[in-house]
Each structure stands twice: as structure tokens, then as C-alpha cells.
């Protein structure tokens, strides 16, 4: 674990040579280049292109570039062009690069009654 900028904010890196079987719960930000078989809950997730996640992802923000087989719930979600996702996606703000592949349903997170929400924020990057 490393500290950024001398503050109390931390991040953890799971290298490409690492495979974890089991759920991960972290108060830190995570950068995953390896393989995870289990659910992940963290503040912020950055997934590398060679990474695979078989399980659900819950984060305030997530930037996905690898393969995910499971549901994803994030306040701010960025799906990069190298991402391959099989599962439902729940978000508040969503950016998808051209070329990303998603097999599943997209739904805005339900924090308020649906009739009070405005249109979802969706950005398509090229």
C-alpha cells in the first residue's frame, strides 16, 4: 500500500502476476492488473487492460479497461475501448469509449424515486 501526496489517501495495486480468489473490501483506491474471482467493493477502481474480474464491482468511481463478468455499480463509471463486460451496469454518470463491448443492461442507480430524476448523464467518447 502506498500513500499519495503525503495525505491519508491510499491506494493498493494488484499486479498482473497476482490471482485472488475471494471478495475484496477496501477503503483504499484499487488498481488491478491481475485476476480476481470474487466481489470488489472500494472507493475508486482502476482496471488494467489485461485484468479479469469474475464477480460484482461496487465503487464510487471505476475506470474499466479489462474483462468483467459480473454486475457493476458505480457513481462515476468510465468504460474504456478495451473493456469487455458481461453483466448489468448501474451508474450515475457514464462514459463509454467507442469499441467497448458490454453484454448486459444499463440502468441509472435508484437513489431517488424514478419520477423525480432527470435524464441520466451519458457521454460517448470517440
Residue pairs with C-beta under 8 A, 6 or more apart in sequence:
1 10
1 11
1 12
1 28
2 10
2 11
2 12
2 13
3 9
3 10
4 10
4 11
9 29
10 27
10 28
10 29
11 28
11 29
11 30
11 31
12 26
12 28
12 29
12 30
12 31
13 30
13 31
13 32
13 33
14 20
14 30
14 31
14 32
14 33
14 34
14 36
15 33
15 34
16 33
16 34
16 48
16 50
16 51
17 34
18 33
18 34
18 35
19 34
19 35
19 36
19 37
20 34
20 35
20 36
20 37
20 38
21 37
21 38
22 37
22 38
23 38
23 39
23 40
23 41
23 55
24 30
24 36
24 38
24 39
24 40
24 41
24 42
25 41
25 42
26 41
26 42
26 43
27 42
27 43
28 42
28 43
29 42
29 43
29 44
29 45
29 46
30 40
30 42
30 44
30 45
30 46
31 45
31 46
31 47
31 48
32 40
32 45
32 46
32 47
32 48
32 51
32 53
32 66
33 48
33 50
33 51
34 51
35 51
35 52
35 53
35 54
36 51
36 52
36 53
36 54
36 55
37 54
37 55
38 54
38 55
39 55
39 56
39 57
39 58
39 70
40 53
40 55
40 56
40 57
40 58
40 59
41 58
41 59
42 58
42 59
43 59
43 60
43 61
44 59
44 60
44 61
44 62
45 57
45 59
45 61
45 62
45 63
45 64
45 74
46 62
46 63
47 53
47 62
47 63
47 64
47 65
47 66
47 68
47 83
48 65
48 66
49 65
49 66
49 80
49 82
50 66
51 65
51 66
51 67
52 66
52 67
52 68
52 69
53 66
53 67
53 68
53 69
53 70
54 69
54 70
55 69
55 70
56 70
56 71
56 72
56 73
56 87
57 64
57 68
57 70
57 71
57 72
57 73
57 74
58 73
58 74
59 73
59 74
59 75
60 74
60 75
60 76
61 74
61 75
61 76
61 77
61 78
62 72
62 74
62 76
62 77
62 78
63 78
63 80
64 72
64 77
64 78
64 79
64 80
64 83
64 85
65 80
65 82
65 83
66 82
66 83
66 84
67 83
67 84
67 85
68 83
68 84
68 85
68 86
68 87
69 86
69 87
70 86
70 87
71 87
71 88
71 89
71 90
71 104
72 85
72 87
72 88
72 89
72 90
72 91
73 90
73 91
73 109
74 90
74 91
74 92
75 91
75 92
75 93
75 109
76 91
76 92
76 93
77 89
77 91
77 93
77 94
77 95
78 95
78 96
78 97
79 85
79 89
79 94
79 95
79 96
79 97
79 100
79 102
80 97
80 100
81 97
81 98
81 99
81 100
82 99
82 100
83 97
83 100
83 101
83 102
84 100
84 101
85 100
85 101
85 102
85 103
85 104
86 103
86 104
87 103
87 104
88 104
88 105
88 106
88 107
89 102
89 104
89 105
89 106
89 107
90 107
90 108
90 109
91 106
91 107
91 108
91 109
91 120
92 108
92 109
92 111
92 120
92 121
93 121
93 123
94 106
94 120
94 121
94 122
94 123
95 123
95 124
95 125
96 102
96 123
96 124
96 125
97 125
97 126
98 124
98 125
98 126
108 117
108 120
